[in-house]
Amino acid sequence: MSQQDIVYKSKINKIRSFALILIFVGFAFMYGGIFARNISWLMYLLFIFGILSIILSTVVYFWIGMLSTKAIPIICPNCEKQTKMLGVVDACMHCRQPLTLDKDLEGKEFDEKYNRRSYRKKVKEKLN
């Protein structure tokens, strides 16, 4: 598998995609409730699940919006567009180029485990 075959996604885009999926799942539950209108308890249950899914989506969108304001804006060296970066390693939102802010990770293979505190702590202990 060559480097061109591997596709990375920005963390912000992943979370936004999850929130969008929650909206569609909520709509699907509510449509199921319409089709089950002859069984009132099932209709109400499906409507409640649908509304809860859409409310959860709203919470996730609000949360990623707050995270997005704290993200570090950088210029991608590949496409030269501005992107936002969460964590130590991330991917460009536009061209999906792997990015890092840590000089020690430059040239190493892209892995999202570098963003975990436990992994960074373990590496730091090995260096000391």
C-alpha positions as CSV (number, residue, x, y, z in Angstrom):
1,M,0.0,0.0,0.0
2,S,1.7,3.2,-1.1
3,Q,1.5,6.6,0.6
4,Q,-1.0,7.8,-2.1
5,D,-3.5,5.0,-1.2
6,I,-3.8,6.1,2.4
7,V,-6.4,8.8,3.0
8,Y,-6.5,10.8,6.2
9,K,-9.4,12.9,7.4
10,S,-9.4,16.0,9.6
11,K,-10.6,15.5,13.1
12,I,-13.0,18.4,12.8
13,N,-14.5,16.9,9.6
14,K,-14.8,13.5,11.2
15,I,-16.8,14.9,14.1
16,R,-19.0,17.0,11.8
17,S,-19.7,13.9,9.7
18,F,-20.8,12.0,12.8
19,A,-23.2,14.8,13.7
20,L,-24.6,14.8,10.2
21,I,-25.1,11.0,10.4
22,L,-27.0,11.5,13.7
23,I,-29.4,13.9,12.0
24,F,-30.2,11.3,9.2
25,V,-30.6,8.6,11.8
26,G,-33.1,10.7,13.7
27,F,-35.0,11.4,10.5
28,A,-35.0,7.6,9.7
29,F,-36.4,6.9,13.2
30,M,-39.2,9.4,12.7
31,Y,-40.1,8.1,9.3
32,G,-40.2,4.7,10.9
33,G,-42.7,6.2,13.4
34,I,-44.9,7.4,10.6
35,F,-45.0,4.0,9.0
36,A,-45.8,2.5,12.4
37,R,-48.6,4.9,13.2
38,N,-51.1,2.0,13.7
39,I,-49.0,0.8,16.7
40,S,-49.1,4.0,18.9
41,W,-46.5,2.9,21.5
42,L,-44.0,2.1,18.7
43,M,-44.7,5.3,16.9
44,Y,-44.1,7.4,20.0
45,L,-40.9,5.4,20.8
46,L,-39.5,5.9,17.3
47,F,-40.4,9.6,17.4
48,I,-38.6,10.0,20.8
49,F,-35.5,8.2,19.5
50,G,-35.5,10.4,16.5
51,I,-35.8,13.6,18.5
52,L,-33.1,12.5,20.9
53,S,-30.8,11.7,18.0
54,I,-31.3,15.2,16.5
55,I,-30.8,16.8,19.9
56,L,-27.6,14.8,20.3
57,S,-26.5,16.0,16.9
58,T,-27.1,19.6,17.9
59,V,-25.0,19.1,21.0
60,V,-22.2,17.6,19.0
61,Y,-22.3,20.4,16.5
62,F,-22.1,22.9,19.3
63,W,-19.2,21.0,20.9
64,I,-17.2,20.9,17.7
65,G,-17.9,24.6,17.1
66,M,-16.4,25.3,20.5
67,L,-13.4,23.1,19.7
68,S,-13.0,24.7,16.3
69,T,-12.5,28.1,17.9
70,K,-9.6,26.7,19.9
71,A,-8.0,24.9,16.9
72,I,-4.8,26.3,15.6
73,P,-5.2,27.9,12.1
74,I,-2.3,27.0,9.8
75,I,-1.5,27.2,6.1
76,C,-1.2,23.7,4.5
77,P,2.2,23.3,2.8
78,N,0.6,21.2,0.1
79,C,-2.5,23.1,-1.1
80,E,-1.6,26.5,0.6
81,K,-5.1,26.9,2.0
82,Q,-5.9,27.8,5.6
83,T,-6.9,24.8,7.7
84,K,-7.4,24.2,11.4
85,M,-5.5,21.7,13.4
86,L,-6.6,19.8,16.6
87,G,-3.9,18.0,18.5
88,V,-0.3,17.2,17.6
89,V,-1.1,15.5,14.3
90,D,-4.0,16.1,12.0
91,A,-4.9,16.2,8.3
92,C,-5.6,19.2,6.1
93,M,-9.3,19.8,5.7
94,H,-8.9,20.4,2.0
95,C,-6.3,18.1,0.5
96,R,-6.0,15.6,3.5
97,Q,-2.2,16.1,3.7
98,P,-0.9,14.8,7.0
99,L,0.2,17.7,9.2
100,T,2.1,18.0,12.5
101,L,3.2,20.8,14.8
102,D,5.8,18.7,16.6
103,K,9.3,18.9,15.0
104,D,10.2,15.5,16.4
105,L,7.4,13.8,14.4
106,E,8.3,15.4,11.0
107,G,9.3,12.6,8.6
108,K,7.7,9.9,10.7
109,E,4.7,7.9,9.5
110,F,1.4,9.6,10.3
111,D,-0.4,8.0,13.2
112,E,-3.2,9.4,15.2
113,K,-1.9,7.7,18.4
114,Y,0.5,10.7,18.7
115,N,-2.5,12.8,19.9
116,R,-3.1,10.6,22.9
117,R,-1.7,11.9,26.2
118,S,-0.9,8.4,27.4
119,Y,1.3,7.8,24.3
120,R,3.1,11.2,24.6
121,K,3.7,10.6,28.3
122,K,5.1,7.1,27.6
123,V,7.4,8.5,24.9
124,K,8.5,11.3,27.2
125,E,9.3,8.9,30.0
126,K,11.5,6.8,27.6
127,L,13.5,9.9,26.7
128,N,14.2,10.8,30.3
